[in-house]
Amino acid sequence: MATSNNPITVTLNSISKMIDHSLLHPTMTDADILAGLSIARDYNVATACIKPYLIPVAKSALKGTSVLVCPVIGFPHGNSTTEVKVFEATRAVEEGGDEIDMVINIGRALGEDWEYVGDEIRQINEAVVSRGAILKVIFENDFLEERHIVKLCEICSEIGVAFVKTSTGYGFVKQDNGMYTYAGATVRHLKLMREHWKPGVQVKAAGGVRTLDDLLHVMSLGVTRIGATATMAIMEEAKRRGITDRPTTVEFKPMSEVGTGGY
C-alpha cells in the first residue's frame, strides 16, 4: 500500500470501468490491436479506444462483453473540416462505435473563434447522439492557456456533451531545446476543469495517468474516465493492493500538480 493519507473506497469493477484502453499509437499493427482488445476484454474495461478502420474488428473481438467500442475522429490534431468530422463521426457510429472521442480545432480555439469551435462541437454531438452514441471532446490542454480551457468547458457544458477530455496523448509541444514533450492530464488542469464543468458533463483524463495511484488520485478529483495503455499494470497492482469486488478502502500517492508526461 502506498504510504499516504489519501483514502478512497473502490472495487475492481469501479477501477476497470474508469479505463478507456488506448490502442491508438500510429505504429500499432492489426495484430497489436487484437492483442490489446484481448486485454480490454480480460480486464472488463469501459471501452477500447481504437482507430476508426478497425471498428468491425473491435466489435467482433468484444462481442458478448460489456466493453464498448470507442473510435476517435479528427485524431490527433483536430484539423479536418467540420464537414469531414461530422461525416467521420456519423460513419463511426453507424459501423458500431458506442462512444466517440473527437479533437477540437485547436488553432481556432487558440484564435478564440468560439463561434466556429462551438458550432463544430454541436454538429458532431448532434450527429453522434442522434444515432445512439455519446461524444467526448478532447481539448489538448498542453497547447492551451487556462482561459481557453475554461471557455471550452463552458461551451461543452452549454451543448451538453457527455465528456470533456484533457488530451490525446500525442499533443507534443516543442521545447526551447528542440525536444518534444507534453504533460497530458495534470492535477492543476483537472481542478480547473472541475470548477467549470456543469453537472452531467463527465471528465476524462488522458496522458500521464499511468499507475493505480494516478487513477485513484484523478478519481478523487471527480474524473470518471481515463485513457490508458497501462491497463494491465494498473489492474494487477489493484489486485496486489488487496482491491476486490467488494468495497475496499486504500490509500494513494498523489500525482504532481503539473504532471509528468507519458501515456
N, C-alpha and C positions, 0 to 999 in steps of 0.2 A: 504494500500500500504506500502511496506517495505520502511523504511527511508534509502535512499542511493542515490548515484549519478551515477547509472549504468543503463541508459535507454536502452531498447530494444523493438523493434516493432514486435508483434506476432499476431497470430489469434488462436482461439481454435483448429482449424484443424492443424495448424503448431505445436502446442504443442502435441496434441494427436498422430500425426504421427511421433513424436520423440520417442514414447514409445513402447518397446517390453514388454508386460505384462508377468511377470515371474511367471510360475506355475511349479516350479521345486523342491520345498522342498521335501525331501525324505519321510516325514510323510503325505504328501497330499494324500487323498483318491480320488477315481474317482469322488465322489460327490463334494469334494472340488474343483477339477479341472473343473468340469462342471459349478460350481458357478463362478469360475474365468473366464471361457470362456464367460459367460454372461456379466461380467464386460468389458472384451475386446470388445465384440460386442457393448455394450451400449455406450462406450466411443470412439468407432471407432479408436482404436489404430493402430499402424503399423502392429504388429504381436502379436500372442500369442505364448510365448516360452514354449514348452511342452516336456514331457518325450516321447521318441520315440514310446512306445507301444500305445499311445493314439492319434496317427495321424489320424486314421479314425474318431474317436470321435470328434476331433477338427475340421476336415473338415466338418463334418455334422453340428456341432453347429454353425460354422461361415459361412455356405453357404448363398449366397446372400448378403454378406457384402464385403467391401474392406479390411478386416482384414486378413492378411496372416498367414500361419501356419509355425512356426519355431521350428523344433525339434533340440535337442542337441545331439552331439555324442562325445564319449570319455570323457564323463562328470561325475564328475567334475575334475578328476585328470590327464587325458590325457595319461594313462599308457598302453592302449591297443596297440597291434602291428599295424603297418601301414596297413597291410592287413585287419585286423579286422575293423579299422577305415574306410577304403575305402568301405568295404562291408556294414558297418552300414550306411554310408553316402549315398551310392547308394540306399539301400533299403528305407531309409528315404525319398529320393526324389521320388522314384517310387511309394511310398504309399501316396504321396501328399504334402510333405514338399516343401515350396516355398523358404525358406531361411534356411541354416544350420549353426548352431554355433558349432564349434569344439574347443577342448582344445589341445594345443601343447603338445609334450612330454617335460615336464618341466625339468626333470632330464637331458635329452640330451641337452636342452638349457643351463642349468647351467654348464654342462660339455663342452659347446661351440662346440658341434658336429654339426656344422651348415649345413654340407652336409646332415646329417640324417634329421634334422629339416626341412630344405628347401625341400628336396625330398618328405617328408611326406605331407607337406602343398601342394606342387604342385600336387601330385597324388590325394589328396582329392578334391582340387579345380577343377581339370580336370573332375573327376567323377561327381561332382555337376553341374558344368557349362554345361557340355555336355548334361545334362538331363534337362536343362532349369531353374535351381535354382541358387542361389548365396551363397557364403561362407563368414562367419565371423570367424576370427581366434582369439581365446582367449589366451592371454599371461599369465595371472595370475601374475600381476605386483608385488604383495606382496612378492612373492618368488624370484624376480629378482633384479639385480642391474641395474643401468641406462644403462650400456654398453650393457647388454642383450636386453633391451627394444629397444635401438637404432638399434641394429643388426636385431632384429625381424621386426622392421618397414621397414628396408632396404630390407630384404628378401621378405616380403609380398608385398612391392611396386614393386619389380622386377617381382614377379609372377603375380601380378595384381589381388589380391583378392578383393572382394567388400568392406570388412570392416576389420579393426583391432579392437580388443576389450580388455579392460583393465583387466577384472576379471570375474570369475564365480559367485561371491557372496558367495562362500564356500571355499575360499582359506585361511583357518585359520592357523595362524603361532603361534607356541608355544613360549610363553614369558618366561623370567627368573623366574617368579613366578609360572610357571606351567600352567597358564591360556592361553587360545587360543583367539586370536583376529585378526582382519585384518583392513586395511584401505580402500581397494577397489579402486574406481576411485578417484584419487587425482588431484588437480589442477596442482601440480608440474609435475606429470607424463603426464597429458594431454597436457601441454605446450611442454614437451619434445617430445611426440609423434607427435604433430603438426609440430615441426621443422623437423621431419624426415620421415613423410609420403609424398608420391608423390600425385599430383592432380589425382583424380579419385579413390583413396582409401579413404573410409569414416571411421569415428571413432565412436565406441560405448563405452559409459561409463557405467559400471555396478558395483554395490556395493557402497553404500554410497550416492547415488542420491535419496533422499527420499522426497524432498519438491519441490514446484514450484520454489522457489528461486534457489535451487540447479540445477534444469533443465535449468532455464534461464541462469545461470552462465555458465554451460558447453556448452550450445548453443552458447553463445557469444564467446567461445573459438574455435568454429568450429566443435564441436561434432554434429552429425546429428541423433544419436540414443542413447537411454539409456535403460538399463534393470531395471525394477522396479516392486515391489509388491505394491507400494503405489499409484497406478494409480488413484483410486477413490479420494483419498485425494488431489492429485496434480490437477486433473481436477476440482474438486469442489472449490478448492482455486482459480484456474484461473477464474472461474465464479464470485466468490466473489470479486475478484480484478477488475472486470469490463471488462475482456477479452471476446470478442465476435467473430463472424465470420468475422467481419471487422477488418482491421489492427488497433491494439491498442498498444500504447506505455506505457510501465510500467517500473518500476524500480525494481531491485533485490538486495537482500543482498548477498554478495559474500560468497562462501564456504571458509573453511580453506584451506590453501595451502597444508596441509598434509592429509586432510580427517579426518573423524570421525568414520568410520566403519559403519556397519549396511547395510541392503539391503531393 
